[in-house]
Amino acid sequence: MGETKSLKDKIAAREVTAVSEKPEKKETRERRVVNSGRDKGVYIKVNTEIYDDFTKINKKRAATNNGMINMLIAEYVRNNKEWLEE
């Protein structure tokens, strides 16, 4: 007759198979940052009501909050280039 495995043995075999089938992550965080061209994170505190309105506007425009913040920062820098020419 065939050999029967316990439930514990079957689960262990599945875990080994699942672990061996996972692709390895070779790309480091630093490499992803370099590839994306973005290397700064920003933490801000915002009034809750203002943030909620900001989010509603962005949803209606089909834009992300992060994308709109990046746009606002880029516009600010463009409008204030003279401060960099010193």
C-alpha positions in Angstrom: 0.0 0.0 0.0 1.0 3.6 -0.5 2.7 5.7 2.1 0.4 8.2 3.8 1.6 11.5 4.9 0.4 13.4 7.9 -1.3 16.7 7.5 1.7 18.3 9.2 4.0 16.8 6.6 1.8 18.0 3.7 1.8 21.5 5.1 5.5 21.5 5.5 6.0 20.3 2.0 3.8 23.0 0.6 5.7 25.7 2.5 9.0 24.5 1.2 7.6 24.5 -2.3 6.1 28.0 -1.9 9.3 29.4 -0.5 11.4 27.9 -3.3 9.1 29.2 -6.0 9.1 32.9 -4.8 11.2 35.1 -7.0 14.2 36.7 -5.3 14.1 40.5 -4.9 17.5 41.6 -6.2 16.6 45.3 -6.6 17.5 47.3 -3.6 15.5 50.3 -2.4 18.4 52.6 -3.4 18.3 51.3 -7.0 14.5 51.8 -7.2 15.0 55.4 -6.0 17.7 56.1 -8.6 15.5 54.4 -11.3 12.4 56.5 -10.4 14.3 59.8 -10.3 12.7 60.6 -7.0 14.9 60.5 -3.9 13.1 62.6 -1.3 10.2 61.8 1.0 8.3 64.6 2.6 6.2 64.5 5.8 3.7 67.2 6.3 1.0 68.0 8.8 -2.1 69.4 7.2 -5.4 70.7 8.5 -7.9 67.8 8.2 -10.6 69.8 6.4 -8.2 71.2 3.9 -6.7 67.7 3.2 -10.2 66.2 2.7 -11.1 69.0 0.3 -7.7 68.5 -1.5 -8.4 64.8 -1.8 -12.0 65.3 -3.1 -10.7 67.8 -5.8 -8.0 65.3 -6.9 -10.5 62.4 -7.1 -12.7 64.5 -9.3 -9.7 65.4 -11.5 -8.6 61.7 -11.6 -5.3 62.7 -10.0 -3.4 61.4 -7.1 -2.6 63.5 -4.0 1.1 62.7 -4.5 1.0 63.7 -8.2 -0.7 67.0 -7.3 1.8 67.8 -4.5 4.7 67.1 -7.0 3.0 69.4 -9.5 2.6 72.2 -6.8 6.3 71.9 -5.7 7.5 72.0 -9.3 5.4 75.1 -10.0 6.7 76.7 -6.9 10.3 76.1 -7.8 9.6 77.3 -11.4 8.1 80.5 -10.1 10.9 81.2 -7.6 14.0 80.4 -9.7 15.5 83.8 -9.0 16.1 82.7 -5.4 18.5 80.1 -6.8 20.6 82.4 -8.9 22.6 83.9 -6.0 
